[in-house]
Amino acid sequence: MPPSTEELADRLARTRARMQRSGLDGLVVVDPANLHYLTGYDAWSFYMPQLLFVPLTGEPLLIMRAMDAGGAHRTALLSRERILGYPESLVHQRDAHPFDWAAEQLREHGFAHRGRIGYEPEAHFLTVRSFHALERGLPEWQLVDSHDLVNWVRLVKSPYELELMRGAGRVASAAMRAGIDAIADGARLNDIAAAIQFAQATGVEGVEGDYPAIVPMLPTGESADTPHMTFSARRLDRGEAISIELAGAHRRYHAPLARTVSLGRPDARLAGLAEITAEGLQAVLEGMRPGAVVADVHGIWREHLAQHSIEKPSRLGYSIGIGYPPDWGERTVSIRGDDLTVIEPGMCLHIIAGMWMEGYGCELSESIAITADGVELLTDAPRELIVREGA
């Protein structure tokens, strides 16, 4: 079921409360995850300029390409008259921009008053031309960095959202099983990816799949010392290890999951690293409690690695929830030594113990939800180096 009007009203109220605390008179939202969060809107239209204007009072205004605006009411819980579509003649024009038209519409709807208007400079789909068009068309506005305001509102999930996260976790677990089962001597990486993607789209009983924000990532052999490698037609050789990082998506909510699989007996270095990684991940999960500070939890991990004379310079994880390409993270909490966020029930995090050494690597991760007394695992896979013998 889509979010209820009450669910969306609560999200909007919490967004406006944060806007007031930040001294904002309005907010320009372009991140497709934030548009979805505040309105329910869902379509592959984010590659074209589009925005949601959130005033402190009154109904927001959604502006997008006309061919998308015509059906936006089918997912966005907004009045039809609050969904506006700019003409096709403005698409990919050299001397005009859709946000020129958007600025005119915002002026006509009474939003051209002087004030501090937040915008999302870290959003992937706010282009320089888009920003300049707003700046030029609404000189009354003082455009200021909103510092991912809506993303921070999204950090603590409602009961409705937690159910969707559980569904995403079930899809992720099924996709991981499909990927592991596809690993065999001579298997092509793109065939392994295809098995994963089929499971991601199909979903599981009672939970439909969705397209994830990122393709399956499959660092293999020596390239497993680097994260975020995708796939090719390269064939697996016996004795190689492959790291699988993927996500299950359910109604745009994402639960990532990573495991490393050895095709045949692993070498001693990888086996030892995997054991250390699994032990450290378990210690971190035990330290994830409401009231704990993220930096202190990261300290558990850092101290565990130090006992084995190992360091991990990259962060240990991040917050998750709604995701659209090209990322499933929320751009809020980062599990590292300088993050002073206090952990609260309802937060959802991807804890990724990714160890990338020289010429080999190991990835073990879990998606979790913070509960009143600890963590709820959203994903399910053996938390160890998985060995495929005789495949």
C-alpha positions in Angstrom: 0.0 0.0 0.0 1.2 3.6 -0.7 1.7 5.9 2.3 -1.5 7.2 3.8 -2.4 10.9 3.8 -1.7 10.9 7.5 1.8 9.4 7.0 2.6 12.1 4.5 1.1 14.9 6.6 3.4 13.9 9.5 6.4 13.8 7.2 5.6 17.3 5.9 5.0 18.6 9.4 8.3 17.3 10.6 10.0 18.8 7.6 8.4 22.2 8.3 9.4 22.1 11.9 13.0 21.6 10.9 12.7 24.4 8.3 11.6 26.8 11.0 14.4 25.7 13.3 16.8 26.4 10.4 15.3 29.8 9.7 13.9 28.9 6.3 10.9 30.5 4.6 10.6 27.8 1.9 12.4 24.8 0.6 13.3 23.6 -3.0 13.4 19.8 -3.1 15.0 18.1 -6.1 16.3 14.8 -4.7 13.9 12.1 -6.1 14.1 10.2 -2.8 12.9 13.3 -1.0 10.2 14.0 -3.5 9.0 10.5 -2.9 9.2 10.9 0.8 7.1 14.1 0.9 4.5 13.3 -1.8 4.7 9.6 -2.7 5.7 10.5 -6.3 7.5 7.7 -8.1 8.6 7.6 -11.7 11.7 7.6 -13.8 11.6 11.3 -14.5 14.4 12.5 -12.4 16.8 12.8 -15.3 14.9 15.9 -16.3 14.7 19.1 -14.2 11.9 18.8 -11.6 11.3 20.3 -8.2 8.9 20.4 -5.3 8.5 23.7 -3.5 7.6 23.4 0.1 6.3 26.6 1.7 5.9 26.9 5.5 2.2 26.9 5.1 -0.1 25.6 2.4 0.1 22.8 -0.1 3.5 22.2 -1.9 3.9 22.8 -5.6 5.4 20.1 -7.8 6.9 21.2 -11.2 8.1 18.8 -13.8 8.1 18.0 -17.5 4.6 18.1 -19.0 4.6 14.5 -20.2 5.4 13.4 -16.6 3.1 15.9 -14.9 0.1 14.5 -16.7 0.2 11.3 -14.7 2.0 12.4 -11.6 -1.2 12.4 -9.6 -1.3 8.6 -9.9 1.5 8.3 -7.3 1.8 11.8 -5.8 -0.8 12.6 -3.1 -1.1 16.2 -4.3 -4.0 18.1 -5.8 -3.9 18.0 -9.6 -3.8 21.8 -9.7 -0.6 21.6 -7.6 1.3 19.6 -10.2 2.5 21.7 -13.1 4.2 20.6 -16.3 6.7 22.7 -18.3 6.4 22.6 -22.2 8.4 20.2 -24.2 10.0 23.1 -26.1 12.1 23.8 -23.0 13.8 20.4 -23.0 17.5 20.6 -23.9 17.4 24.1 -25.2 20.6 26.1 -25.4 19.2 29.5 -24.4 16.2 28.5 -22.2 15.8 26.2 -19.2 12.8 24.5 -17.6 13.5 26.2 -14.3 13.1 29.6 -16.1 9.4 28.5 -16.5 9.4 27.1 -13.0 10.5 30.4 -11.6 7.6 32.2 -13.4 5.1 29.7 -12.0 6.5 30.1 -8.5 6.1 33.8 -8.9 2.5 33.5 -10.1 1.6 31.2 -7.2 2.8 33.9 -4.7 6.1 32.4 -3.7 8.4 35.3 -4.9 8.5 37.1 -1.6 11.8 37.9 0.0 13.2 35.2 2.4 15.6 32.5 3.0 14.9 29.6 0.7 16.7 26.3 1.3 17.9 24.2 -1.6 19.8 20.8 -2.0 23.3 21.5 -3.4 24.3 17.8 -2.7 21.4 16.4 -4.7 22.6 14.4 -7.7 20.0 16.0 -10.1 20.3 19.7 -9.3 22.4 20.9 -12.2 24.4 24.2 -12.3 22.0 25.5 -15.0 19.0 24.6 -12.9 20.4 26.5 -9.9 21.3 29.6 -12.0 17.8 29.6 -13.5 16.2 29.8 -10.1 18.7 32.4 -8.9 18.0 34.5 -12.0 14.3 34.0 -12.1 13.7 34.7 -8.3 16.2 37.4 -7.3 14.0 38.0 -4.2 15.1 34.7 -2.8 18.2 34.2 -0.6 19.1 30.7 -1.7 20.9 28.9 1.2 22.2 25.4 1.7 19.5 23.3 3.4 22.2 20.8 4.6 20.2 17.8 3.4 17.2 18.9 5.6 14.7 16.3 4.3 17.3 13.6 4.4 17.7 14.2 8.2 14.0 14.1 8.7 14.0 10.7 6.9 16.6 9.3 9.3 14.1 7.9 11.9 11.6 5.6 10.2 7.9 5.3 11.0 6.3 1.9 11.6 5.0 2.0 8.0 8.5 2.5 6.7 10.0 -0.2 8.9 7.7 -2.7 7.3 8.9 -1.7 3.9 12.5 -2.0 5.1 11.8 -5.5 6.3 10.4 -6.3 2.9 13.5 -4.9 1.2 15.6 -7.0 3.5 13.8 -10.2 2.5 14.4 -9.4 -1.2 18.0 -8.6 -0.6 18.5 -12.0 1.2 16.8 -13.8 -1.7 19.0 -12.0 -4.3 22.1 -12.9 -2.4 21.1 -16.6 -2.3 20.5 -16.4 -6.1 23.9 -14.8 -6.7 25.7 -17.4 -4.5 23.9 -20.2 -6.3 25.0 -18.9 -9.7 28.7 -19.0 -8.7 30.5 -21.9 -10.4 33.7 -22.7 -12.2 33.7 -20.8 -15.5 30.5 -18.8 -14.7 30.4 -15.4 -16.3 30.0 -12.4 -14.0 27.2 -11.0 -16.1 25.3 -14.3 -15.7 25.7 -14.0 -11.9 24.5 -10.5 -12.1 21.5 -11.6 -14.2 20.5 -14.1 -11.5 20.7 -11.4 -8.9 18.7 -8.9 -10.9 16.0 -11.5 -11.6 15.6 -12.1 -7.9 15.6 -8.4 -7.2 12.8 -7.7 -9.7 10.8 -10.8 -8.8 10.8 -10.3 -5.0 9.6 -13.0 -2.6 6.2 -14.3 -1.5 4.2 -11.3 -0.2 6.9 -8.8 -1.1 7.2 -7.5 -4.7 10.6 -6.5 -6.0 11.7 -3.1 -7.3 14.7 -1.9 -9.3 17.6 -1.0 -7.0 19.5 2.3 -7.1 22.8 0.5 -7.9 23.6 -2.5 -10.1 25.1 -5.6 -8.5 28.7 -5.0 -7.7 31.0 -8.0 -8.1 34.7 -7.3 -7.4 36.5 -10.6 -8.3 39.9 -12.1 -7.8 42.6 -9.5 -7.4 40.1 -6.7 -8.1 38.3 -7.6 -4.9 40.8 -5.3 -3.2 38.6 -2.4 -4.6 34.9 -1.8 -3.9 32.3 -0.7 -6.3 33.5 -2.8 -9.3 30.6 -3.9 -11.4 30.5 -6.8 -13.8 31.6 -8.0 -17.3 31.6 -11.2 -19.3 34.8 -12.3 -17.4 34.6 -16.0 -16.3 35.4 -17.2 -12.8 38.3 -19.4 -12.1 38.5 -22.0 -9.4 40.4 -20.6 -6.4 39.1 -17.1 -6.9 36.9 -15.2 -4.5 34.1 -12.8 -5.5 32.5 -10.1 -3.3 28.8 -9.6 -3.9 27.3 -6.2 -2.9 23.7 -5.7 -3.7 20.4 -4.4 -2.4 16.9 -5.5 -2.2 14.4 -2.8 -3.1 10.7 -2.8 -2.1 8.6 0.2 -3.0 11.8 2.3 -3.2 13.1 1.3 0.2 16.5 -0.4 0.1 18.3 -2.9 2.3 21.9 -3.6 1.1 23.8 -6.8 1.7 27.4 -7.9 1.0 29.1 -11.2 1.3 32.4 -12.7 -0.1 32.3 -16.1 -1.7 35.3 -18.3 -2.4 35.1 -20.7 -5.4 36.9 -23.6 -3.9 39.2 -23.6 -0.9 40.2 -20.0 0.1 43.8 -19.0 0.7 44.8 -18.6 4.3 45.0 -14.8 4.1 41.4 -14.4 2.9 40.1 -17.0 5.4 41.9 -15.2 8.3 40.7 -11.8 7.2 37.1 -13.0 6.9 37.2 -14.4 10.5 38.5 -11.1 11.8 35.9 -9.2 9.9 33.0 -11.3 11.0 34.1 -11.0 14.7 34.3 -7.3 14.4 31.0 -6.9 12.7 29.3 -9.0 15.5 30.9 -6.7 18.1 29.7 -3.6 16.3 26.1 -5.0 16.1 26.2 -5.7 19.9 27.3 -2.1 20.5 24.5 -0.6 18.4 22.1 0.6 21.2 19.8 3.6 21.5 21.6 6.4 23.2 25.0 5.3 21.9 27.1 7.8 19.9 28.0 6.7 16.4 31.6 7.6 16.9 31.8 5.4 20.0 30.4 2.4 18.1 32.9 3.0 15.4 35.6 2.9 18.1 34.6 -0.8 18.9 35.4 -1.7 15.3 38.6 0.3 15.2 39.9 -1.2 18.5 39.0 -4.7 17.2 41.1 -4.2 14.0 43.9 -2.7 16.0 44.2 -6.0 18.0 45.1 -7.6 14.6 47.3 -4.7 13.4 44.8 -3.8 10.7 43.2 -0.4 9.8 40.2 0.4 7.7 40.3 4.1 6.6 36.9 4.1 5.0 33.6 4.5 7.0 31.9 1.4 8.4 28.4 2.2 7.2 25.7 4.8 6.7 22.0 5.4 7.0 19.6 3.8 4.4 15.9 4.1 3.4 14.4 5.4 0.2 16.8 5.1 -2.8 16.9 6.2 -6.4 19.8 6.0 -8.8 22.7 6.5 -8.4 22.8 5.8 -4.7 20.9 3.9 -1.9 22.4 5.9 1.0 20.6 8.8 2.7 23.6 11.1 3.0 23.2 11.6 6.7 24.8 9.3 9.3 28.3 7.9 8.4 29.7 5.4 10.9 33.1 6.8 11.5 35.1 8.3 14.3 33.9 11.9 13.8 30.1 11.3 13.7 28.5 12.4 16.9 24.9 11.4 16.0 23.1 9.7 18.8 21.5 6.4 17.8 17.7 6.3 18.1 15.1 3.6 17.6 13.8 3.6 14.0 17.1 4.4 12.4 18.1 2.0 9.6 21.8 1.5 8.8 23.9 -0.5 6.4 26.9 -1.8 8.4 29.5 -2.7 5.8 32.7 -4.3 7.1 34.5 -4.1 3.8 38.2 -4.9 4.1 40.1 -4.1 0.9 43.7 -5.3 1.1 46.4 -5.5 -1.5 45.2 -8.0 -4.2 42.3 -9.4 -2.2 39.4 -8.3 -0.1 36.5 -9.4 2.0 33.0 -7.8 2.4 30.5 -8.7 5.1 27.5 -6.4 5.7 24.1 -6.3 7.3 21.2 -3.9 7.0 19.7 -3.2 10.4 17.0 -1.3 12.2 17.6 0.1 15.6 15.0 -1.1 18.2 14.3 0.0 21.7 17.0 -2.4 23.1 19.4 -3.2 20.2 19.2 -4.1 16.6 16.8 -5.9 14.2 18.6 -7.7 11.4 16.8 -6.9 8.1 19.0 -9.2 6.0 19.8 -12.9 6.3 22.9 -14.6 5.0 25.7 -16.7 6.6 28.0 -14.1 8.3 31.2 -15.7 7.1 33.3 -16.4 4.1 31.1 -18.6 2.0 32.8 -21.4 0.2 31.4 -23.0 -3.0 32.9 -26.5 -3.3 32.4 -28.6 -6.4 30.2 -25.9 -8.1 
